[in-house]
Amino acid sequence: MTMNMKLTLQHLSIRSTDALDSWVEEQIFALREWLRIDEASVRLVHRPGASPAYQVKVHLVTPGPDVFAEGCDHTLQAAFAKMLAQIHTQITTRATKRVRRIKSNLQTRRAG
């Protein structure tokens, strides 16, 4: 079942190009393999004079708690990779908690 996802992409001091926007879209849409995403807001920031100069912030609206992540680094791609790593950690943590909760409920039912 394919669900539509609204994607909002903001560029701050970064020029929007078809190649960049398509790459970001691919990366975000790939997350739907692990998480149902109703809406995604992505902010790409270049902070000249700051170190590291690139920042990526993401807000994913999901059926459960929303997912927030950000990454900072010296290249946009590295900042994006750090943000994706945070999202994967959050997804894995949620899945682990869900499995523990199910196992605990099954054990409680068997004991009772």
N, C-alpha and C positions, 0 to 999 in steps of 0.2 A: 504494500500500500504506500503510495507516494503522497507525502504531505507537502503542501506549499509552505515555504518559509519566506518571511519578509526579511530582506537584508538591507541594512542601512550602513553606508560606508562614508566616513568623514576623513578628509585630508586636511591636516594643519601644517602648513609650510612644506607640504609635499605635493608635487604635481601629480594630478590624476592622469593616468594613461590607461589605454585599453589593456595593455599587457599586465600592468600592476593590478588593476581592478579584477581582471579575469583570474589572475593567480590567487588573490585573496579570496575570491568567490569559490574557487576550487577547493582551497584549504578549509574554508568554513563548511561548505556543503559535504565534504568528506567526513566531518564529525557526525553527520546524521547516521552513519553506520553504527555508532555506539550510543547515541543520545537523540531523543526526539526534540527537535528545535523548532519552535513556532516562530521565533523572531530572533534576529541577530543584529547587534549594533557593533560596528568595528570602527575604532578611531586610530588613525595612523598619524603620528606626530613626529616632526623633525624639529629639534630644539637646538638651533645653531648656538654654539658657544657652550653648550652643556656637554657633560661627559658622563655617561654615554649620550649620544645625540638623538637616538631614535627610541620611540616608545610606541607600544601597541597596546590598546585597551579593548577588551571585548566584554559584552554583556549578552548572554544567551538566555532567552526566555524559554523555559521548559515547563512541562506539566507539573513537575515537582519544584523544588527550590531552584531559582535561577542560578546560572553559573556566571561568575565574574572572574576575569583573569587579566593579567598584564605582564608585559615583558619589556625590558629596557636593554639596549646593547648598542654597539658601535655601528651596526648595519641594520637595516630594516628587516632583512631576512632572519638575522640572529635574534632580534627582538621578537619577531613573530614566532620563531621556534621555541623561545622560552615561554611565551604565552600559551602555545599549544601544549607544551609539557605540563603546565599548570592545569590546563583543562583535562588532559588525560589522567593526571593524578586525582583530580576531583571525581571524574567518572569512575575510576577504579575504586576509590574510597567508597563511593555510594554503592557500587555493586557489591563490595565486600560486606558493608553494613547490612544490605538487603539479604544476602545469603546467611549471615549470622542470625539475623532476626527470624528468618524462615526456619533455620535449624533449631533455634531456641524454642520457637512455637511448637515444632513437631515433637521435641523432647518433652515439653510441658504436657502436651496432649497424651503422650505415651505413659508418662508417669502418673497422670490423673485418672 
